[in-house]
Amino acid sequence: MSITLEDRGRALEDEFFNKENAKKIEALKEKLDEQRSREDLRKASGMTDDAVLDKLVDLGLSAQTITALSLVPLVTVAWADGSIQDNERNAILQAAHGKNLENGSPGYKLLESWLSTKPDGKLLDAWEAYMKALAGQLNDEQNRMLRNQIVGFAKLIAESAGGILGIGKVAKGEEQAIARIEAAFKR
C-alpha cells in the first residue's frame, strides 16, 4: 500500500490541528489554574478585588503562601540598605513563627527565598495594592491598628540592625521604606 499525496496532505493537516488543539488545551488549563488560584486566594485572604488578586497570582502567591505576604514590609525594610543582617533575618523568621508560618511550609519557603535574594519591586507594589484594598474594607480604628502594628514591626526590623547593640541608628533607605509602608494605609 502506497501513501498518496492526498493522504500525506491529510496527515500533515491533522498533525497541524492536533498541535493547535494541544496549545489551546494547555492555555485553557493554565487559565483554569489561575482562576482556581484566584478563588483559593480570595477565600484565604478575604480579598475581593480581582485586580489585586490577579497581581498576587502573577507573583506566584497561593492560599498556602498568602501569610508570607504579611511579612513583605519587614523583608522590604531589611533589604532597604542593600543586605539583610543576621538579626534582621532572625527577627523576620520569629515574626513568621508568630503568624504560624512553619518551617517547611510553602509560605515559609517563599519567605526564605525573599530573605536569600532581594525580591523584585513588584512584590511591594502587590503588597501595597493588597493593603489599600484591605484598608477600604476596614473601619478607621481597624485601619489605624493594622497600620500601627505593621509599621511598628517594620521599625523594629530597621532598629535591629543599626546603632550600638541594635539601638539608635536607622539607615536612610530603611526610613524611606517605612514611609512607603505607612503610606499604603492612607485612604
N, C-alpha and C positions, 0 to 999 in steps of 0.2 A: 504494500500500500504506500503510495507516494503522497506527499503533502503538496497541495496545490497552493498557488499564490493566494487564492481566496482564503484558504484555511490559515495560512500564515498571517494574513492581514487580520483575520478574526482573532487569532491568538494574541497578536500584538495589541489589538484594541481591548481585548479582555484584560490583558496584563495592565494596560494603562488605567482602565477603570477600576481594577482591583486596588492599585496603588492609590488612586484618588479617594476611593472609598475608605481605605485604611487610614489615610490622612484625616479625613472628615470624622471618622470614628474616634481617632485619638484626640482631635480637637474637642469633640463633644465630651469625651471622658474628662479632659482637663477642665472644661467649663463646669461640668457637674461636680468635680472635686473642689473647685474654687467655691461654688455655691454651697456645698456641704461644709467647707471650712468656714465660710462666712456665717452660716447658720449656727455652727458649733461655737464660733467666737461670740456671736450675738447672745447665745444662752449663757456662756461662761462669763462674759463681761457685763451683760446688761445694756450694752451699747445698741442703739437703734439706728444710728446714722450710717447708711450704706456706704457713703464715700469714705468715711473713717474706717469702716470695716474692710473695705477694699484695699486701703493703704496698709492695713495690718496684715492682710492676706498676702499682699505683694511683698511684704518684708519677711514672709515665711512664718509669721506667728500663727499659732493654732490655739485651740482650747487648752491644750496641755502646756503651752508656753506663755499664755497671756499674763500670768502672775509675774513673769520676768519683766514685762513692760513697766510695771510699777517701780522697778529699780533703775529705769533709764536715767532719771535725774541724777542719781548717785553715781552711775557709771560716767555720765557726761561731766560731772564736776571732777571726778577722779582723773579723767583724761584731759581736762582743760589745760593743764600745764605741760602736756605732751607725753606723760608717762604715769603709770599707776604705781604708787608706793605700796609696800607690803601692808602697812597699817590701813591704807585705804581699801585695799583688796579684802583684808580680813574683816573690816567693818561692813563692807558690802555683802560679803558672804554671811556674816552674822545677821544682817537685815533679811537676807534671803531665807534663812532658817526661821526667823521670826514670822515670815509670811508662809510658812510650811512648804517652802520650796526646797525639797530634799535632794541631797547628793544622788546623782544618777538619774534623776527625773529629766524629761525633755527640757523643761524650763530652766533647770539648774545647768544643764549642758549648754544651753543657749547663753545664759549669763556668763558661764566660764569663757565662752568664745568671745564675748564682749570685753571681758577682763584681760584676755590674752592679746587681742587685736582690736585696735580702736575701731568702733563701729562707724559706718557711713553716717553723714549728717542727716540722711533721710530717716534714721531711727528717731532722732529727737524731733524732727518735723512730725512724724507719725504720732509720737507721744503727745506733742502739743495739740494736734488735731483731736486726739482722744480726750485730752483734758478739757479742751474748750467745749467739746460736745457733752462731756460728763458734767461740767460746770453748769451748763444750760439745764440740766436735769435736777440740780441741787438747789436748795434754798440758800439764801445769803450766809446763814450761820454754818451750814454744812460745807459750803464752798470755802469759807474762811478757815474752818477747822482742818479741812483737807490741805489747803494751801500751807497753813502753818506747820502741819505735820511733815509734808514733803520738803518744804523749804528748810525746815529745822534739821531734818536728816541730811539734806544736801550740805548745809553749813557744817554739820558735824564731820562729814567726809572731808570737806575743804580744810577744816581746822586740824584734822587728824594728821595731816602731812606737813603742816607748817610750824614755824617758830621753834622755840625751845620746848622739848618734851611735848610737841604737838600743840602748843598753845601760842597764840599771838600773831601768826602771820598767815594770811590767806593770799594766794597769788592773784594777780590781776585777772588772768584768764578764768580762774575759779569764780571770782566776783562777777564777771560778765556772764558766766554760765548760770549762776544763781539768779541773777537779774532776769535772764531769759526764762528760766523755770518759773519764777514768780509771775512774770508777765502772762504766762499761759493761763492763769486763773482770772485774768481781767475779762469782764463781760463787755 
